[in-house]
């Protein structure tokens, strides 16, 4: 008896639902819709319908259907419209917004030839059958995707609501379409009763109101319940909607729900990595090369000051599509004179009334800059003419300079490559060099010792300065002695023969790749060179700071893995070291693949013990392989690093020079050299400029990407240098990303050391005491082994693994 009552009650509920839905459909159908438009809607439905529904519509509107078929609407005898096949849902492309808008406009005009592709149809006529998804392309249909979704919703509930398939024209209608779809999905769930109650109340209101407003309110109410539901059917329809209706403004709501499921099912770290990879994959190298990459961090407005010289107009905000304009717009004649005692760089265009072509001539009426212009405006057809042009205004070195490496370089090029360089690239380089007085209209300041100061310039200005260095036009900079506080800048040493010729040839390949790039398409970014002077040094013996986090990498290189980190340059005190000579280790490699760094040699005096140079925004132009004698140019490199709001690539490279170890290697553990290296590392890692530039009050300094600092030609102890950098970074509040450059054993030791220091909460002051004890002990152990012993750790090494055991209390 109870079973019969339950079945009877269930049948009445289903019947009641059907009646309510028909009432709702009729209200929509007569809510302001003309008979002509209603008939047009049903005719459009015919070309999408299948089976019995298609036959019913054909009998009802046979004259109109025959008329439309005669105009070009192709109807098959089988009763189905022609539809191109699509392999899978993954191949369906999202519709362009303009295409959807055009389709809607065509429908409103009665155009039956409008078509949309990549739509999804879901058949749920029976709950016992599996859901089947068929991707189809509507060849002769003018309905939008939202219209088809409404039709599928009606089919899922067994209700023939034809008026619900009207085209969506406004944002509100788009939202309504999405809500209708959600209702049809969730009516098949266990919470049908609650949804039916909402439908009932809404239907009554709509019936009394005589308009569709109540129907919209009904959807607003039910949508709250729909958003709580979670099922496989709902997920499938959400994905289908996202693929086919990218123009709908309701999409963010669906995307948010999908993202929540994704985040719940994946690890946060893995998801972040996928997002970063997706962002990297989406970058078009051509767009980056053309200067349309998106901006990165936003800083305070760029303003020149006494300690910050800006060489371009910074009144207008930087844009990636335009080159910053020089400031001032024209060169001031009063500044165009040679002053030996000046704190400014002596520019090639400076007028020197005492200039002589050689020691036997009197002062010439022709200035050196005029002589440079005359030489570089001539046709330079080959390397011999290039040598003659450079020597014509460097008469003092006419018989002292040789260009053997430059001759060998061009002999190894084929004729086509020579023609490209001498006919296209070189003339543009000459023009770039001769425009120096128009591009750099303000003399560059010298970044002097014992003073914090910085210079910001455009990449175009750096390119013009480097072009002049290529042609050796900078006066008084051709001699490099120990008494000179500025390094050499002209390329004459790079052209000379002698030892290291093969290295120089590879360097020339990198430099000419750079000039070919900038002469074809001038970069639009900016660069900042900051000399950082640390006046007050910490008292390392009394610091109670614990060690910050560290990541150790045995495979990566600093320039590859240090994106948006502070990257260490293991520098010479004359920045750049032997980049314009035969040197080719870490610093020289970094300068030659990022040639804009070479500009720093023009105005940076020798670094003192408490000074570093930070280079911000220098773009990478070259790939390479090898190291030192095995170094090889490996092709062009497209830098994908984002810009900050000043127009600088978000790359900070700090030049930090280490002590050269001479004599007994144990001397570097003594107090004076130890403090010197600690102070130098702290000066490099201490965030002064970035913090002052940043707009966000909660700004936190980035990680430091470093490695075996001063452990090559300078003969530093890698265990000591690692500990020193850990101490300095911890006091500066930075984490470390340490590259060991393929040293697997040292990688394991360093990871173990960091774990021990964290496990025992070792302070910086404690580490200072242990280093002092190690120096006095004259132990043959490494510093790491000595520290393990002090912490009570017994280290057992093997070829494949390394383990530790407790052997006593901490000393």
Secondary structure, 3 states (H helix, E strand, C coil): CHHHHHHHHHHHHHHHHHHHHHHHHHHHHHCCCCHHHHHHHHHHHHCCCCHHHHHHHHHHCHHHHHHHHHCCCCECCCCCECEEECCCHHHCCCCCHHHHHHHHHHHHCCCCCCCCCCEEEEECCCCCCCCEEEEEEECCCCCCHHHHHHHHHHHHCCCCCHHHHCCCCCHHHHHHHHHHHHHHHHCCCCCHHHHHHHHHHHHHHHHHHCCCHHHHHHHHHHHHHHCCCCCHHHHHHHHHHHHHCCCCCCHHHHHHHHHHHHHHHCCHHHHHHHHHHHHHHHCCHHHHHCCCCCECCCECCCCCECCEEECECCCCCCCCCCCCCECCCCCCHHHCECCCCCCECCCCCCECCCCCCCCCCCCCCCCHHHHHHHHHCCCCCCHHHHHHHHHHCCHHHCCCCCCHHHHHHHHCCCHHHHHHHHHHHHHHHHHHHHCHHHHCCCCCECECCCCCEEEEEEHHHHHHHHHHHHCCCCCCCCCCCCCCCECCCCCHHHHCCCCCHHHHHHHHHHHHHHHHHHHHCCCCCEEEEEEEECCCCCCHHHCCCECCCEEEECCCCHHHHCCCCEEEEEECCCCCCCCCCCCCCHHHHHHHHCHHHHHHHHCEECCCCCEEEEEECCCCCEEEECCHHHCEEEEECCCCCCECCCCEECCEEEEEECCCCCCCHHHHHCHHHHHHHHHHHHHHHCCCHHHHHECCCCCCCCCEEECCCCCCCCCCCHHHHHHHHHHHHHHHCCCEEEECCCCHHHHHHHHHHHHHHHHCCCEHHHHHHHHHHHHHHCCCCCHHHHHHHHCCEEEEECCCCEEEEECCCCC
